[in-house]
Amino acid sequence: MTPAAPALPPALDILGIAVFALTGALTAVRMRQTFVTAAFFALITGVGGGSLRDLLIGAPVFWVRDALVAPVCLATALLAWFTPVRWWQGQLLEWADALGLAVYSVFGTMKALSWGVPPAAAVLMGVVTACIGGVIRDVLAGQPSILMRPELYVTAAALAAGLAGAGVVLALPPALTWAIAVAAGFGLRGAAIHWSLHLPAHGGEE
């Protein structure tokens, strides 16, 4: 029997995937790549993390069974391709991405736990869900990935995922766990955006 995984409201789920997909498509557009590249970047950024999570935990890959996800990623690529890049400048998209980062970190953790993954590994699955699509996008684009930059991005995902795992272990009400974990992850990422916070780099001393 398939485990009962937590579910996001369908509209919120599609919106979150679209935001991630848009960041991927815009990367290709800013590099003056073809529409094929923009569409591929939109898809890999939108579903890459969740796909890897599902493969690792033995779940059916979510978007293969959902008739909306691939068309939404393609439509998002079209939107990025046919609109002026200046429309997407500023921090609005970055803040939307921050919210998606927190939500999918929690969702990925919860889904992994529902499939019997131990808490520590489930937290890592939450981070994978939120971050791996962006990592693949950056690697393909030849840019320093979010793993190689000191900004508080993966750290915010880890905070949200860690609190989600802790909430389940402590048997807190699911709604409370979601609220605390998403708020913490979004708050940390938002603080990093607003105040340009980053982790200290190694000093290089031998």
Sequence and secondary structure as in RCSB ss.txt:
>XXXX:A:sequence
MTPAAPALPPALDILGIAVFALTGALTAVRMRQTFVTAAFFALITGVGGGSLRDLLIGAPVFWVRDALVAPVCLA
TALLAWFTPVRWWQGQLLEWADALGLAVYSVFGTMKALSWGVPPAAAVLMGVVTACIGGVIRDVLAGQPSILMRP
ELYVTAAALAAGLAGAGVVLALPPALTWAIAVAAGFGLRGAAIHWSLHLPAHGGEE
>XXXX:A:secstr
         HHHHHHHHHHHHHHHHHHHHHTT  HHHHHHHHHHHHHHHHHHHHHHHT   GGGG TTHHHHHHH
HHHHHHHS GGGG SSHHHHHHHHHHHHHHHHHHHHHHHTT  HHHHHHHHHHHHHHHHHHHHHHHTS  GGGS 
BSSHHHHHHHHHHHHHHHHTT  HHHHHHHHHHHHHHHHHHHHHHT B        
